[in-house]
Amino acid sequence: MTAVAFTPAGLMADHPGLRPVCFHSPYEAAAWSVIGQRLRMTQAAAIKARLAEQHGRRVHIAGQTLHAFPEPETLRAITNVPGLTGVKLERLHALAEAAAAGELDAARMRAMPADDALAALRALPGIGPFSAELILIRGAGHPDVFPHHERRLRAAIADEDGLGETHSGDTRRLAEIADRWRPYRSWVALLLRARAAAQNAQAGP
């Protein structure tokens, strides 16, 4: 018998004020997805920061100078990025063109059925199922998407619902569990990951 070990309200009480941190736009989230493929996160972050510093607009906030990620027309004109392969640069150019054409508009993507938005994202060069979910959730800020391809989340759901590790790969069953969280599946997923991370930190090595 499955024991329901959590509720969205309980998760919110355990993590007051925690909300998903989003990228500035789906375009930037898509670019991050392409940059980060087969790279360590620290490497990818350094490349993205260098692109912003060299080609992005300067923004002055609270006495600090920050650099925005290059706008689509600027990115499209870049012909060489140290640390990125030619294939990745071609994919970034394609994403810039899609953004300039309005295909990566956040409001447009949120207004679409989630499955249609994910399918449209997967049609872009270099964007697979995992990246498409990241772009829709953390780029467009869609509140109600179940991330089928996030292994840590699947493990957290299986653990919280008492299903055991063997069921963490049963995405259909996990998606049915996540249906209880509508219309905020994206947010509940974040809270579940936060709880799992806190529990792992307490458990130690």
Secondary structure, 3 states (H helix, E strand, C coil): CCCCCCCHHHHHHHCCCCCCCCCCCHHHHHHHHHHHCCCCHHHHHHHHHHHHHHHCCEEEECCEEEECCCCHHHHHHCCCCCCCCHHHHHHHHHHHHHHHCCCCCHHHHHHCCHHHHHHHHHCCCCCCHHHHHHHHHHHCCCCCCCCCCCHHHHHHHHHHCCCCHHHCCCHHHHHHHHHHHCCCHHHHHHHHHHHHHHHHHHHCC
